[in-house]
């Protein structure tokens, strides 16, 4: 059994999680040119097909092989280099490590416990950079103008709703024709009531606990009438960069939310994987706080939302959360508001048990 010197393998074993057993370049020792000129050789030894050092890697000259890749029996370096003398016959296994039977210096040996100890759980938190309503892509102004569209039936409101930025499906499902005050002093005037949509979605991209959105106003989902349609706010673009091969242990979202009445609550809260709402429903039963933004956390360090995840899934720009509020009262002007969303990913690095 041969022993490999610690001075030559100081970086051979990487105990950090995700590391690989390899031989990085080391400074080359040269033979004494006067005492052992015949033993000089080029220290660059290209890798062979059976897993030797990589091409171009320079090993310590005292362990270089000659000719057929191993020092012939009895051949040694000069007396002046006696301290560096050792058995240079080191066959590589298929994965590039020492052959079975080779003993590493005890200071470099690592146990499974050592590796596990370096595989501590890691956490990364990031704010969102994108938000959108699933039903409406227009402006506040275009939305407000819909209330002035005269109608005799709900069908009269659909085309104007679509023109303002609503989806055909939502406009057809939830547009209403309601009685309104006649501007000319007459009676029995009817105007359109559009679906309730999330307006100014970018307002949800503010800083946590700031009480204001990115542009000073939060994302706002107003409900003037209970028309049965529930619009969803999708928040994505968290810019994660979890290392490939990591194990995702948990996902959580902190959402700063508020309401102008105590009648708003969750209808649905789902995680977005490649832009699609998936997994276990996380809607809460409590009402949104009245008149003040307060954070609520959906998920936790051990919650994968019933979904299997890879690092690529959470790094995807379309990874995120979909929030759908509902209104507990059929009357009044209620508003659900969100001004900040942050995602937290809990994971262990690649290669960890």
C-alpha positions as CSV (number, residue, x, y, z in Angstrom):
1,X,0.0,0.0,0.0
2,X,1.5,3.3,-1.0
3,X,1.0,6.7,0.8
4,X,0.5,9.9,-1.1
5,X,2.2,12.9,0.5
6,X,-0.1,15.6,1.9
7,X,2.1,18.3,0.4
8,X,1.2,17.1,-3.1
9,X,-2.6,16.6,-2.4
10,X,-3.4,19.6,-0.4
11,X,-6.2,20.5,-2.7
12,X,-7.1,17.0,-3.9
13,X,-10.1,16.5,-1.7
14,X,-12.8,19.1,-1.7
15,X,-15.0,18.7,1.3
16,X,-17.3,21.5,0.4
17,X,-20.7,20.4,-0.8
18,X,-20.8,20.0,-4.5
19,X,-17.0,19.8,-4.8
20,X,-15.3,17.2,-6.9
21,X,-12.2,15.1,-6.3
22,X,-9.7,16.5,-8.7
23,X,-6.0,17.4,-8.9
24,X,-5.6,21.1,-9.7
25,X,-2.3,22.4,-11.0
26,X,0.5,22.5,-8.4
27,X,3.9,24.1,-8.6
28,X,6.4,21.7,-10.2
29,X,9.6,20.7,-8.3
30,X,12.6,20.1,-10.6
31,X,15.3,17.4,-10.2
32,X,18.9,18.3,-9.4
33,X,20.3,18.8,-12.9
34,X,23.8,17.7,-11.9
35,X,23.1,14.7,-9.8
36,X,20.2,13.2,-11.8
37,X,20.3,14.7,-15.3
38,X,19.0,11.4,-16.8
39,X,15.8,11.7,-14.7
40,X,14.8,15.1,-16.2
41,X,11.5,15.0,-18.1
42,X,8.7,17.3,-19.1
43,X,6.4,17.7,-16.0
44,X,3.4,18.1,-18.2
45,X,1.6,14.8,-18.3
46,X,-1.6,14.7,-20.4
47,X,-4.6,12.8,-19.1
48,X,-4.9,9.2,-20.3
49,X,-8.2,7.5,-21.1
50,X,-8.3,5.8,-17.7
51,X,-8.8,9.0,-15.7
52,X,-5.3,10.4,-15.0
53,X,-4.6,14.1,-14.4
54,X,-6.1,16.4,-17.0
55,X,-4.1,17.5,-20.0
56,X,-1.8,20.3,-19.1
57,X,-1.9,19.7,-15.4
58,X,1.7,19.9,-13.9
59,X,2.3,17.5,-11.1
60,X,5.2,17.7,-8.6
61,X,8.2,16.5,-10.4
62,X,9.0,14.0,-7.7
63,X,5.9,12.0,-8.7
64,X,6.2,12.3,-12.5
65,X,6.2,9.1,-14.5
66,X,8.5,8.4,-17.4
67,X,8.1,6.6,-20.7
68,X,5.2,4.3,-20.1
69,X,3.6,6.3,-17.3
70,X,5.3,4.8,-14.2
71,X,8.8,4.9,-12.8
72,X,10.5,1.6,-13.4
73,X,11.4,-0.4,-10.4
74,X,14.6,0.7,-8.8
75,X,14.7,4.1,-10.6
76,X,14.8,7.0,-8.2
77,X,15.5,10.7,-8.0
78,X,19.0,11.8,-7.0
79,X,20.2,11.8,-3.4
80,X,19.7,15.5,-3.2
81,X,16.0,14.9,-3.7
82,X,15.8,12.0,-1.4
83,X,13.2,13.6,0.8
84,X,10.8,13.7,-2.1
85,X,11.2,10.0,-2.9
86,X,8.1,7.9,-2.9
87,X,6.4,5.2,-4.9
88,X,5.1,7.1,-8.0
89,X,3.0,4.2,-9.2
90,X,-0.5,5.7,-8.7
91,X,-3.1,4.3,-11.0
92,X,-6.2,6.3,-11.5
93,X,-9.7,4.9,-11.1
94,X,-12.4,5.5,-13.6
95,X,-13.5,8.7,-11.7
96,X,-10.0,10.1,-11.5
97,X,-9.4,9.2,-7.8
98,X,-6.6,7.1,-6.3
99,X,-6.8,3.3,-7.0
100,X,-8.3,1.1,-4.3
101,X,-5.6,0.5,-1.7
102,X,-3.9,3.9,-2.0
103,X,-3.9,5.7,1.4
104,X,-4.3,9.4,1.5
105,X,-2.6,11.4,4.3
106,X,-5.0,11.2,7.3
107,X,-5.3,15.0,7.5
108,X,-7.0,14.9,4.1
109,X,-9.4,12.0,4.6
110,X,-13.0,13.0,4.9
111,X,-15.9,11.1,6.2
112,X,-19.5,11.2,5.3
113,X,-20.1,13.3,8.4
114,X,-17.5,15.9,7.3
115,X,-19.3,16.3,3.9
116,X,-22.7,16.4,5.6
117,X,-21.5,19.1,7.9
118,X,-20.5,21.3,5.0
119,X,-23.9,20.9,3.4
120,X,-25.8,23.3,5.6
121,X,-29.2,24.6,4.6
122,X,-29.0,27.9,2.7
123,X,-31.7,30.6,2.2
124,X,-32.0,33.3,-0.4
125,X,-34.7,36.1,-0.5
126,X,-35.5,38.4,-3.4
127,X,-38.1,40.9,-4.4
128,X,-40.3,40.6,-7.5
129,X,-39.6,42.6,-10.7
130,X,-42.8,41.9,-12.6
131,X,-46.5,41.9,-11.9
132,X,-49.6,41.6,-14.1
133,X,-53.4,41.2,-14.0
134,X,-54.6,38.1,-15.7
135,X,-57.7,39.9,-16.9
136,X,-56.8,43.5,-17.7
137,X,-53.9,45.2,-19.5
138,X,-55.3,48.7,-19.7
139,X,-54.9,51.9,-17.6
140,X,-56.9,53.4,-14.7
141,X,-58.2,56.1,-17.0
142,X,-59.5,53.6,-19.6
143,X,-61.1,51.5,-16.9
144,X,-62.8,54.5,-15.3
145,X,-64.2,55.6,-18.6
146,X,-66.2,52.3,-18.9
147,X,-68.5,53.5,-16.2
148,X,-69.7,56.2,-18.6
149,X,-70.7,53.8,-21.4
150,X,-74.5,53.8,-21.8
151,X,-76.1,50.4,-22.1
152,X,-79.4,48.6,-22.2
153,X,-78.0,45.1,-21.5
154,X,-74.7,43.7,-20.3
155,X,-73.8,42.5,-23.8
156,X,-73.6,46.2,-24.8
157,X,-70.6,46.6,-22.5
158,X,-68.4,43.8,-23.8
159,X,-66.8,45.5,-26.8
160,X,-65.9,48.7,-24.9
161,X,-64.5,46.5,-22.1
162,X,-62.2,44.7,-24.5
163,X,-61.2,47.9,-26.2
164,X,-60.2,49.3,-22.8
165,X,-57.8,46.4,-22.1
166,X,-60.0,43.6,-20.7
167,X,-59.7,40.0,-21.9
168,X,-62.7,38.8,-24.0
169,X,-63.4,36.1,-21.5
170,X,-63.5,38.4,-18.4
171,X,-65.5,41.1,-20.2
172,X,-68.1,38.6,-21.4
173,X,-68.3,36.9,-18.0
174,X,-68.5,39.9,-15.7
175,X,-69.6,43.1,-17.4
176,X,-72.8,44.5,-16.1
177,X,-75.4,47.1,-17.1
178,X,-76.5,48.9,-14.0
179,X,-78.8,51.8,-13.3
180,X,-77.0,55.1,-12.7
181,X,-77.7,58.7,-12.1
182,X,-78.7,60.4,-15.3
183,X,-76.4,63.3,-16.2
184,X,-79.3,65.1,-18.0
185,X,-81.6,65.0,-15.1
186,X,-83.7,62.2,-16.5
187,X,-84.6,58.9,-15.0
188,X,-83.9,55.2,-15.8
189,X,-80.3,55.7,-17.1
190,X,-78.0,52.7,-17.4
191,X,-74.3,52.5,-17.7
192,X,-71.7,49.8,-17.8
193,X,-70.1,48.4,-14.7
194,X,-66.8,46.7,-15.7
195,X,-65.3,43.6,-14.0
196,X,-63.1,44.1,-11.0
197,X,-59.5,44.1,-12.1
198,X,-56.1,44.6,-10.6
199,X,-55.0,48.1,-11.7
200,X,-51.5,49.5,-11.6
201,X,-49.9,46.0,-11.0
202,X,-46.4,47.5,-10.9
203,X,-47.5,49.1,-7.5
204,X,-46.9,45.6,-6.0
205,X,-43.2,45.9,-6.7
206,X,-42.4,48.2,-3.7
207,X,-40.0,47.6,-0.8
208,X,-41.3,45.4,2.0
209,X,-43.0,47.2,4.9
210,X,-42.9,50.5,3.0
211,X,-46.6,51.2,2.8
212,X,-46.3,52.4,-0.8
213,X,-45.7,50.8,-4.2
214,X,-42.8,51.3,-6.6
215,X,-44.5,54.5,-8.0
216,X,-46.1,55.6,-4.8
217,X,-49.4,53.7,-5.3
218,X,-50.0,50.0,-4.6
219,X,-51.5,47.5,-6.9
220,X,-55.3,48.0,-6.5
221,X,-58.2,45.7,-7.1
222,X,-61.4,47.7,-6.7
223,X,-64.8,46.2,-6.4
224,X,-67.8,48.5,-7.0
225,X,-70.2,45.7,-7.7
226,X,-70.2,42.0,-7.0
227,X,-70.1,40.8,-10.5
228,X,-68.8,37.3,-9.7
229,X,-65.4,37.7,-11.5
230,X,-62.2,37.3,-9.5
231,X,-59.1,38.8,-11.1
232,X,-55.7,37.3,-10.3
233,X,-52.5,39.2,-9.7
234,X,-49.4,37.3,-10.8
235,X,-46.1,38.4,-9.3
236,X,-42.9,37.0,-10.9
237,X,-39.3,37.9,-11.9
238,X,-37.6,37.2,-8.6
239,X,-34.2,36.8,-10.2
240,X,-33.1,33.7,-8.3
241,X,-29.8,32.0,-9.1
242,X,-29.9,28.8,-7.1
243,X,-27.0,26.5,-8.1
244,X,-27.9,23.7,-10.6
245,X,-28.4,20.4,-8.8
246,X,-29.6,22.0,-5.5
247,X,-32.4,20.4,-3.5
248,X,-35.3,22.8,-2.9
249,X,-36.6,22.3,0.6
250,X,-39.1,25.1,1.0
251,X,-40.7,28.2,-0.7
252,X,-42.3,31.1,1.1
253,X,-43.7,34.5,-0.1
254,X,-44.1,37.6,2.1
255,X,-46.9,39.7,0.8
256,X,-47.6,43.2,2.2
257,X,-51.4,43.7,1.8
258,X,-54.2,46.0,2.9
259,X,-57.8,46.8,2.2
260,X,-60.1,49.9,2.3
261,X,-62.7,47.8,4.0
262,X,-62.6,44.7,6.2
263,X,-64.5,42.8,3.6
264,X,-61.6,41.5,1.5
265,X,-60.0,38.1,1.9
266,X,-58.2,35.4,-0.1
267,X,-60.0,33.4,-2.7
268,X,-56.9,31.7,-4.0
269,X,-53.2,31.8,-3.5
270,X,-51.1,29.5,-5.7
271,X,-47.5,29.1,-6.7
272,X,-46.4,29.7,-10.3
273,X,-44.2,27.2,-12.0
274,X,-43.2,28.1,-15.5
275,X,-46.0,30.7,-15.4
276,X,-48.7,28.2,-14.5
277,X,-50.6,28.1,-11.1
278,X,-49.9,24.7,-9.6
279,X,-49.7,22.9,-6.3
280,X,-51.6,23.1,-3.0
281,X,-54.0,26.0,-2.4
282,X,-52.6,28.5,0.2
283,X,-55.5,30.9,0.6
284,X,-56.0,32.1,4.2
285,X,-59.3,32.6,5.9
286,X,-58.5,35.9,7.7
287,X,-59.5,39.3,6.2
288,X,-57.0,41.7,4.8
289,X,-56.0,44.4,7.3
290,X,-58.0,47.6,7.2
291,X,-56.3,50.8,6.3
292,X,-52.7,49.6,6.9
293,X,-50.2,47.4,5.0
294,X,-49.2,44.4,7.0
295,X,-47.1,41.4,5.9
296,X,-48.4,37.9,5.7
297,X,-46.3,34.8,4.8
298,X,-47.5,32.1,2.5
299,X,-45.5,28.9,2.8
300,X,-42.4,28.2,5.0
301,X,-39.0,26.6,5.1
302,X,-40.4,23.1,4.7
303,X,-43.2,23.8,2.3
304,X,-42.8,22.9,-1.4
305,X,-46.5,23.6,-2.1
306,X,-47.0,20.0,-3.1
307,X,-44.8,20.4,-6.1
308,X,-41.4,18.9,-7.1
309,X,-38.8,21.6,-7.8
310,X,-35.5,22.0,-9.5
311,X,-33.2,25.0,-9.3
312,X,-34.1,25.8,-12.9
313,X,-37.8,26.0,-11.9
314,X,-37.2,28.6,-9.2
315,X,-34.6,30.5,-11.3
316,X,-37.2,30.8,-14.1
317,X,-38.4,34.4,-14.7
318,X,-42.0,33.0,-14.7
319,X,-41.6,31.5,-11.2
320,X,-43.8,33.4,-8.7
321,X,-47.1,33.6,-6.9
322,X,-50.7,34.1,-8.1
323,X,-53.1,36.0,-5.7
324,X,-56.8,36.2,-6.2
325,X,-58.8,38.2,-3.6
326,X,-62.6,38.0,-3.0
327,X,-65.0,40.4,-1.4
328,X,-67.3,39.3,1.4
329,X,-69.8,42.0,0.8
330,X,-71.9,42.4,-2.4
331,X,-72.1,46.2,-2.0
332,X,-69.8,49.1,-1.3
333,X,-66.6,50.2,-2.9
334,X,-64.0,47.8,-1.5
335,X,-60.3,47.8,-2.6
336,X,-57.8,45.0,-2.1
337,X,-54.2,46.4,-2.2
338,X,-50.7,44.9,-2.4
339,X,-47.5,47.0,-2.3
340,X,-44.7,44.4,-1.9
341,X,-43.9,40.7,-2.5
342,X,-40.8,38.8,-1.7
343,X,-39.9,35.2,-2.3
344,X,-37.6,33.1,-0.1
345,X,-36.1,29.8,-1.3
346,X,-34.6,27.3,1.2
347,X,-32.3,24.7,-0.3
348,X,-29.2,22.6,0.1
349,X,-26.4,22.9,-2.4
350,X,-25.7,20.3,-5.1
351,X,-24.2,17.0,-4.1
352,X,-25.4,17.1,-0.5
353,X,-27.2,14.1,1.1
